[in-house]
């Protein structure tokens, strides 16, 4: 799924707030990481934010970093490898 940093460019929306809002929706957690009453978007393999501004990208990476690490641990436990998550992390960093 391709998502955007809604309004963070020309409209000046706060990047960390928008990143947290997407994290909350995609992962089904509140701002403190607690599960929300609604379900997460199950079955998503990749979520891409095509961000070219490095400052914005850093803010999104910082926001999602703990989720990526947790995802890596879960995949490692389930598959014994980090192939899929490593590719996702590389694609986030490569968009710089």
C-alpha positions, 0 to 999 in steps of 0.5 A: 500500500502506498500512503503519503505524508498528507499536507506535510509539504506545502501545507506545513502539517507537523510531520511527527503528528502525521506519521503517528496518525498513520502508524496508529491507523496501520498498526491499530495502536494508539499513540502509546502503542496500546491496541485500539478498539479497531483492528489493524490493517491485517494482511499488508505486506508492504507500506510505502511512504514515497517521501523525498524530503530527508527531514520528513523521511527521518521523522517517519522512520523514527516513528515507525522504527519500533514497529519495524524492529518488532516486525523483524523479530516476529518474522525471524521467529516465524521464518528463521530469517529477516529477508522480507523485513530487511527489504522493507527497511532497505526500501525505506532508507533507499527512498532518501 
